[in-house]
Amino acid sequence: MSHAADLDPDADLDPHADEAESVEFADRLRAVNWRPLALIVLGQLVTGVLIGVIWLHWAPKTVAYLVSNGSGGSVLIPDETESQIAGDGRFVVLSLVAGLVFGIAAWGLRNLRGPAPLVALTVGGVLSSLLGRTVGQLFAAGSNTGRVNSAISPPLTLHASPVIWLQALIAVLAYTALAGLTANPDLHRQPRPPVQVAG
């Protein structure tokens, strides 16, 4: 008599278990209402445009000097590095507020609580920040060129590139924190209405 079944620890496992789990996961994806998630991402994109406009008018103007480097070229030397830091800092403030608002708003969608809103918040947050930076820098006045040994006004620039991830990070942290404060393992999701079967 063969004892191969006793030696194989996976011999008593259901061979259809993985297939059933895949089908269940696909059913969950089909059951997700994607429209509110798309509205969250759209709202973040609109907010990104607003962030760019507010940042453009709120950030302080900077002054720099274009000086000769001694070999026929020129070097741009900022006069007030505090202005550059303040410009980045105000973009940070706008990103923090937007991330917090959208994280709380996504948590308010009780019937969608779970991992799907986290994906929407991450994608929308990054795109929103990229859009905000693009709008702010695209319409900013100023120039990096001019006469040598003269003062110029450089255009608005986001110097701290990692800030692009901040809005998404804060939104995800706010959503996760609210989920962590919920003792209910079902995250207090609203029960789905029963399916009416036609008689």
N, C-alpha and C positions, 0 to 999 in steps of 0.2 A: 504494500500500500504506500502511495506516495505521500510525503509530508511537505510538499512544496507550498501548500496553502498555509501551513503552520509557520513556515520560514519566511514567507512574504508578508510584511506588515500591511501592505496595501491590498491584500487579496480580498478582504471582506468589505472594502469600500465600494460604494455605489459607483459604477463606471459612468452613470449619467448625471452625477452630482454637479460636475463642472458645467455641463451643458445646461442644466436647470438653472444654475446661478447666472449664466450668461443671458438666458432668456428672461430671468427676473430683472436683471440690470437693464436690459433693453426695454422691458415694460415700464420700468421706473422712468427712464428717459422720455419715453413717449407720453407718460402721464404728467410730466412737468409742464406747467403753463409758462411758455417762454416769453409771452408778450410782456408781462410785468418786468422780467429781467431785461428785455430789450429796451423798455422804457427807462430803466435805471441807467443803462449804458448811454442812451440818448440824452438823458438829463445830465449825465456827467460830461458829455461832449459839449452841450450848451454851456454848462458851467465853466468848462475849459476856455471857451471864447470870452466869457465874462471875466474870468481870472486874468486873461491876457490884457483885456481893456483896462481893468482896474489897476493891474500891475504897471501898465504903461504910464498911467497918469499919477500913480502913487509913488513910484520909485523916484528917488532924488536924481537930479542931473549930476553927471560927473564931468570933471575937467582933467585933461591930460596935456602933457607937453611933448611935442615932436622935436627931438633933438638929434643932431648929427652923431653918427657912431664913429666918425673919423675915417671911414673907408668909402665914402660916397653914398652910404645908406642912411637910414634914420631909425631911431628907436622911440617907441611910445612909452612915456613914463607917466603913470597916474599921479595926479596931485593929491587926491583924497581917496585912499583905499577904503575909508569908512563908508563912503558913498556906494562903492561897489558891494561892500558887505551888507549895507542897508537895503540895497536893491534885491539881493538874494534873500535877505531876511524877510522882506515883505512878500516875496513869492512863497516862502515857507509858511508864513502866517495864513495866506490865502489857501494853500494846499491843506494845511491842518484843519481849517474850518470846513472846507469842502469834504474832506475825508470823513470827518466826524459826522457831518450832516447826512451823508449818503450811507454811512455804516448804520446809523440809527434808523434811517428811512427804510433800508433793506430789511432790518430786523422787524419792522412793523408789518411786513408782508407775511402774516402768520402761516398762510397755506403753502408758502414756498421755503420755509425754513429748512436749512440743510446746506450741503456743499455747493449747490448751484449758485446761490447768491454770492458766495465767496469768489467764484470764478468771474461773475459779472462785475463785481466790485474791483477786482484786480485788473481785468482788461480795461474797463471803463476808466479807472483811476489813472492808469499809465497813459492811455490815449488822451485823457483830459489834460494832464500835465504837459504832454508834448504839444497839444493844440494851444494851450495857454502860453507856453514859451514861444511858439511860432508866431502867434498873433502879436504878442508884446514886442518881439524883436523885429517883426516884419514892418510894423508901422512906427517904429521908433525913429525919432529924428537924430541927427548927428552924423559924424563921419570919422573914420580912423585916418584920414589923409588930410594934408594941408601943407602950409609952408613950414620948412624946417626952422627950428628954434622959435616956434610959436605955440600958443595955447589953442587946443581944439576941444570939442565936446564929443566924446565917443558915443555911439548909439547904445541903447539899453541891451545888456547881455546877461544871461544867466551863467554865472561862473561855476557854480556848484552843480555839476551834472547829476550826481546821485539824488538830488532833490526831486527829480522826475518820478522817482518811486514813492515819494512820501505820501501823496494823497491816497494811493492804493494801499499802502501799508497801514495808515491810520484807519481807513475804512474797514479793512479786514480785522485789525485789532479791536475796533469798537464793536463790530459784529460778534467776534469771538468772545469778547469780554461779556457781552450781554448773554450769549449762549452759556458761558461758564457760570453766570449767576442764576441760571434757570435750573432748578432741581428736577424738573420734569424731563425724563429721558426722551420724550416725544417733542420737546421744545415748545410745548403748549400750542402745537399746530392745530388749526381748525379742522374738525373732522370732515372728511369728504362726504357729500350727500350720497345716500344709497342709490345704487343703480336701479332704475325702474325697468323691470322686465315686462315686455308686452305679453299680455295673455292672449 
